[in-house]
Amino acid sequence: MNKVQWSDALLLGFEPMDQVHRDFVDLLAAAQNADDTRLPAAWQAVVAHTEDHFGREDDWMRRTHFSSADNHILQHRVVLNLLRDGIGMARAGELERVREMAGELAGWFAKHTQSLDAALALHMRRQPAEALTRYRTRAPVHATAP
């Protein structure tokens, strides 16, 4: 199984995105390391964080007219729907399927970050300085896994 782990290869140079990615890695690692009794709640924390995480990025893309927004937003929607399915699996006791999903998510995240998110971060860094302040003011959501 792919294990998620933070590395500087995931840094994109746009701090609001880098911070939300660090938080995501922490939550996914907590889910991957959770025992069976804690996994459902840990997975719920991953999904709650990802809803906010993707929502922020989608908002940035729409507000700044990012050229690749449609594809990026669609990928977010598909992945988030799959993660939500994992909540039902966890509640049904299908924990091995959730663990497999967590491993797949770890692999997907690294690729997504270094491709689609890297392009978005570059785009965001090119925004006028006064425009960036509104993207930095939104308080980060820190979901915590039990």
Secondary structure as UniProt FT lines:
FT   HELIX           8..10
FT   HELIX           15..33
FT   TURN            36..38
FT   HELIX           39..63
FT   TURN            64..65
FT   TURN            67..68
FT   HELIX           69..91
FT   TURN            92..93
FT   HELIX           95..112
FT   HELIX           113..117
FT   HELIX           118..125
FT   HELIX           129..136
//
